[in-house]
């Protein structure tokens, strides 16, 4: 397994910082798990971390 090239949107840290502690801890754990899994997966050499916007649809 080679080195993982991790590209992170700088807004990710700001969004995580605004979560309440009990949610931020869980989100950081999941983030670390995804990065660790990518590092351990053969053939994965790039990982891009982005933010997705959820839109609420009202009728």
C-alpha positions in Angstrom: 0.0 0.0 0.0 1.3 3.4 -1.0 0.9 6.8 0.4 -2.6 8.2 0.5 -3.1 11.6 -1.0 -5.9 13.2 1.1 -7.5 16.3 -0.3 -9.6 18.2 2.3 -12.0 21.0 1.7 -10.9 23.7 4.2 -14.5 24.3 5.2 -14.8 20.8 6.7 -12.9 21.7 9.9 -15.1 24.8 10.3 -18.3 22.8 9.9 -17.0 20.1 12.4 -16.1 22.8 14.9 -19.7 24.0 14.9 -21.2 20.6 15.9 -22.1 20.0 19.5 -19.3 18.0 21.3 -21.3 14.7 21.4 -21.9 14.9 17.7 -18.5 16.2 16.7 -16.8 13.3 18.5 -18.8 10.8 16.6 -18.2 12.6 13.3 -14.5 12.7 13.9 -14.5 9.0 14.7 -16.3 8.2 11.4 -14.0 10.5 9.5 -10.9 8.8 10.9 -12.4 5.4 10.1 -13.0 6.3 6.5 -9.4 7.7 6.1 -7.9 4.6 7.9 -9.9 2.3 5.6 -8.7 4.2 2.5 -5.1 3.9 3.6 -5.5 0.1 4.2 -7.3 -0.5 0.9 -5.1 -1.7 -2.0 -5.4 0.5 -5.0 -6.8 3.5 -3.2 -4.2 6.3 -3.5 -6.5 9.4 -3.5 -9.3 10.5 -1.2 -11.2 13.8 -1.5 -13.1 15.1 1.5 -15.9 17.4 0.6 -19.1 18.9 2.1 -22.5 18.1 0.7 -25.4 20.4 1.1 -28.7 18.9 2.1 -31.8 20.7 0.8 -35.1 20.4 2.5 -38.0 20.0 0.2 -41.3 21.4 1.4 -44.6 21.0 -0.3 
